[in-house]
Amino acid sequence: MVLQEAYTLSNGVNIPKVGLGTWRIADADAVQVVKDAVGIGYRHIDTAQAYQNERGVGEGIRTCGVKREELFVTTKLAAEIKSYKEAVDAIDRSLKTLGLDYIDLMLIHSPKPWREFHKDEHYFEGNREAWRALEEAYGAGKLRAIGLSNFEHVDIDNILEACTVSPMVNQILAHIGNTPFELIQYSQEKGMVVEAYSPFGHGQFLKHPPQQVVQIAQKYGVTVSQLAIRYLLQLDLLPLPRSQSPAHMQQNADVNFVIGDEDMTLLKGIEFKEYGEASIFPVFGGKLE
């Protein structure tokens, strides 16, 4: 079962191959969502300061009945934090809000503040400062691994040129129809595990799947969501499907099949970048005012 499998990060830490995404899950609901996921077999939960549900995720982790060391918790430094002091304070705040002694993985959520996401300024110095704070927290044992999110080639290089600890993860938008192959390859070549958020295109891919995708899913006797998860795994990516439904969580983990080479080639060539109401968010092409 894929939920029992793991990738190994560059520092030797194991990270479960599939995680549960929690974006837009309310703090009050997050407790039960985490408990449900862990009960099904998930051991990897992904949150962020920007999601405003760290408290609920942490309570779910602490009360789910599984030992802390068997669980993998990711959170992310808010995209607007671009100074060393702010980053130090934010790391400690996440630990306190989650109610945990350590965090398994912490990422810089974006190389740019969300309102500046599509502008030319790369915040190179600010990202280096934030990274220095993550390195120190990693060295102190507060974080078991550190990484990046939404970082492009030039942003990755900026960190690599200045770091003493190399990033172990790059978490990016990737799904059938929108798979940034060059960025994936570059990140992997630099020693990072690549995580794929919004593996269903923020749900729009499931609402309006291309007919070709439906036909391939039918060929393997699986759902479109299962095909989408399997596709990412066969690219050596780590999918982070979001769900509040235990039935959907279970379905997303039942991916014990293999997509043939010919079908993988077809899936790689599909284009789908329609995100519905989520299009207002910078990661889906929108601009926050």
PyMOL commands that set and color helices and strands:
alter all, ss='L'
color gray80, all
select helices_A, chain A and resi 2-4+27-40+49-51+54-63+68-70+84-98+114-116+124-139+153-160+181-189+204-207+211-220+224-234+246-253+261-268+276-280+282-284
alter helices_A, ss='H'
color red, helices_A
select strands_A, chain A and resi 6-8+14-16+20-21+44-46+72-77+105-108+146-149+169-173+193-197+237-240
alter strands_A, ss='S'
color yellow, strands_A
deselect
rebuild
show_as cartoon
